[in-house]
Amino acid sequence: MKKNKLNRRDSLKVIGLASLGATTSLVPSCAPAEQKEAAEHQHGEHGNHDNSSGLKNLSDADKKLLAEQFFDEHEMKTLEVLSEIIIPADEKSGSAIDAKVPAFIEFMMKDQPIHQTKMRGGLSWLDYQCQKQFQKDFISISAEDQKIMLDQIAYPDKALPEMSQGVTWFNMLRDFVATGFFTSEIGIKDLNYMGNAANVWQGSPQKVLDKLGVSYEDDGIEYA
């Protein structure tokens, strides 16, 4: 797998997905994106725009990568629906859409092309199965039917052998969605991640001090 110039923290930061800076087994690194693309994704836009202000410090190779678009409109819409199903909004935090997960996955497909065939093939497989079972593609069937479809591939131990391709793809997709969400600002807050902080010793419990018959006041030392 190729090694990129900037680390994962830098990359996610500029596409609006502030990260912990930690690598994962799924996406160990990614190349830099730029702020204008993040703004476009926030407004649901896809396509090529004038990104000169954000691209001035990037190499020609990085500019080419960012100018490319992997998912077509239908694939992106399908990805958005799936991301929302996998991590919906709740009373604690926003959804995968709020965390810009589809934009994260779009970028990862360009940065790590090894995943492209599997991801695109999986989306096509999903539509094929929905056409076969419901006579419509995935985004055109009801929410109830979407659940019926995904239940067939979301639980590997229960899936039928003929659904194995879908099971493998959905596991990959779910990993991407979770990675994109929990390395976003929303996901970090959802985890209550506080970052590195100095430990402050509060002293021994009062019960222990009482048992020993001592107190901190005796030695004249103040303990924070």
C-alpha positions in Angstrom: 0.0 0.0 0.0 1.4 3.4 -0.9 2.7 5.8 1.7 1.5 9.4 1.4 3.2 12.6 2.3 0.9 13.9 4.9 -0.5 11.9 7.9 -4.1 10.9 8.4 -4.8 13.7 10.9 -3.8 16.4 8.4 -5.9 14.8 5.7 -9.1 14.4 7.7 -8.7 17.9 9.2 -8.8 19.7 5.9 -11.8 17.7 4.6 -13.8 18.7 7.7 -13.3 15.4 9.6 -11.1 16.3 12.5 -9.4 13.1 13.7 -7.7 11.6 16.7 -4.6 11.3 14.6 -4.6 7.6 15.2 -4.3 5.1 12.4 -6.6 2.1 11.9 -6.3 -1.2 10.3 -8.8 -0.2 7.6 -7.4 3.1 6.6 -3.8 3.6 7.8 -3.1 6.8 5.9 -4.6 9.1 3.3 -3.3 11.9 1.2 -4.2 15.6 1.8 -7.5 17.1 0.8 -8.4 20.8 0.9 -10.9 23.1 2.6 -12.9 24.0 -0.5 -13.9 20.4 -1.1 -15.1 20.2 2.5 -17.3 23.2 2.0 -18.8 21.6 -1.2 -19.6 18.4 0.6 -21.2 20.3 3.4 -23.7 21.6 0.9 -24.2 18.3 -0.8 -22.3 19.2 -3.9 -20.2 16.9 -6.0 -18.1 17.8 -9.1 -15.2 19.8 -10.0 -14.9 23.5 -9.0 -12.2 26.1 -8.8 -10.2 25.1 -5.8 -7.2 27.3 -6.5 -7.1 28.9 -3.0 -7.0 25.5 -1.3 -4.6 23.9 -3.8 -1.8 26.3 -3.8 0.4 24.3 -1.4 -0.3 20.9 -2.9 1.7 18.9 -5.5 0.4 18.4 -9.0 -0.2 14.7 -8.1 -2.4 15.8 -5.1 -4.3 18.3 -7.2 -5.0 15.6 -9.8 -6.3 13.3 -7.1 -8.6 15.9 -5.7 -10.0 16.9 -9.1 -11.1 13.3 -9.7 -14.6 12.1 -8.8 -15.1 8.4 -8.1 -18.8 7.8 -7.3 -21.4 8.8 -9.8 -24.6 10.6 -8.6 -26.6 7.4 -8.1 -23.7 5.7 -6.2 -23.3 8.6 -4.0 -27.0 8.8 -3.2 -26.9 5.1 -2.3 -23.9 5.6 -0.1 -25.6 8.5 1.7 -28.7 6.4 2.4 -26.6 3.5 3.6 -24.4 5.7 5.8 -27.6 7.2 7.4 -28.9 3.7 8.1 -25.7 2.4 9.6 -25.2 5.4 11.9 -28.4 7.5 12.2 -28.7 10.6 14.4 -29.8 10.2 18.0 -30.3 12.2 21.1 -26.5 12.1 21.7 -25.0 13.1 18.4 -25.5 13.6 14.7 -25.6 11.0 12.0 -23.0 9.7 9.5 -24.3 12.3 7.1 -23.7 15.1 9.6 -20.2 13.8 10.1 -19.6 14.0 6.3 -18.9 10.3 6.1 -19.9 9.9 2.3 -17.3 12.6 1.5 -14.7 10.7 3.6 -15.4 7.4 1.7 -15.3 9.2 -1.7 -11.9 10.5 -0.8 -10.6 7.2 0.4 -11.7 5.5 -2.8 -9.4 7.9 -4.7 -6.6 7.8 -2.2 -6.6 4.0 -1.9 -7.8 2.6 -5.2 -7.4 -0.9 -4.0 -10.9 -0.6 -2.5 -12.6 0.8 -5.6 -13.6 -2.4 -7.3 -15.0 -4.0 -4.2 -16.9 -0.9 -3.2 -18.4 -0.2 -6.6 -19.1 -3.9 -7.1 -20.9 -4.1 -3.8 -23.2 -1.1 -4.6 -24.0 -2.7 -8.0 -24.7 -6.1 -6.3 -27.0 -4.4 -3.8 -29.1 -2.8 -6.6 -29.2 -6.1 -8.5 -30.5 -7.9 -5.4 -33.1 -5.2 -4.8 -34.3 -5.4 -8.4 -34.5 -9.1 -8.1 -36.5 -9.0 -4.8 -38.4 -5.7 -5.0 -38.2 -4.7 -8.7 -36.5 -1.4 -7.8 -33.0 -0.3 -6.9 -32.0 0.2 -3.3 -32.7 3.9 -2.9 -36.1 3.5 -4.6 -37.5 0.9 -2.3 -39.2 1.7 1.1 -37.3 2.0 4.3 -38.9 -1.2 5.5 -37.7 -3.1 2.4 -34.3 -1.5 2.7 -34.1 -3.0 6.2 -35.2 -6.4 4.9 -32.5 -6.3 2.3 -29.7 -5.3 4.6 -30.8 -7.8 7.3 -29.8 -10.5 4.7 -26.2 -9.3 4.7 -25.6 -7.5 8.0 -25.3 -10.6 10.1 -22.6 -13.0 8.7 -23.6 -15.9 11.0 -27.2 -15.8 9.7 -26.6 -15.0 6.1 -27.4 -17.5 3.3 -24.4 -18.8 1.3 -25.6 -17.0 -1.8 -25.4 -13.7 0.1 -21.7 -14.1 0.9 -20.6 -11.5 -1.6 -22.9 -9.0 -0.1 -21.9 -9.9 3.4 -18.2 -9.2 2.6 -19.0 -5.9 0.9 -21.3 -4.7 3.7 -18.7 -5.5 6.4 -16.2 -3.4 4.5 -18.7 -0.5 4.0 -19.7 -0.6 7.7 -16.0 -0.4 8.6 -15.5 2.7 6.4 -18.6 4.4 7.8 -17.6 3.7 11.4 -14.0 4.9 10.7 -15.3 8.1 9.0 -17.7 8.8 11.8 -15.5 8.2 14.8 -12.6 10.1 13.4 -14.9 13.1 12.8 -15.5 16.0 15.2 -19.0 14.6 15.9 -17.8 11.1 16.4 -15.0 12.2 18.8 -17.6 14.1 20.9 -19.8 11.1 20.8 -17.0 9.0 22.3 -16.3 11.7 24.9 -12.7 11.6 23.9 -10.7 14.1 25.9 -7.3 13.7 24.4 -4.1 13.5 26.4 -4.4 15.1 29.8 -2.1 15.2 32.8 -3.1 13.0 35.7 -3.8 14.8 38.9 -3.5 12.7 42.0 -6.2 13.5 44.6 -4.6 11.6 47.4 -5.6 8.4 49.1 -9.3 7.8 50.0 -10.4 9.2 53.3 -11.3 5.7 54.5 -7.7 4.6 54.0 -6.3 7.6 55.9 -8.7 7.0 58.8 -7.7 3.4 59.0 -4.0 4.3 59.2 -4.7 7.2 61.6 -3.0 9.8 59.4 -4.0 12.9 57.5 -2.3 15.0 54.9 -2.4 18.0 57.2 0.1 16.3 59.5 3.1 16.7 57.2 2.4 20.2 56.2 2.2 19.3 52.5 -0.7 20.4 50.4 -1.9 17.9 47.8 -3.7 19.0 44.7 
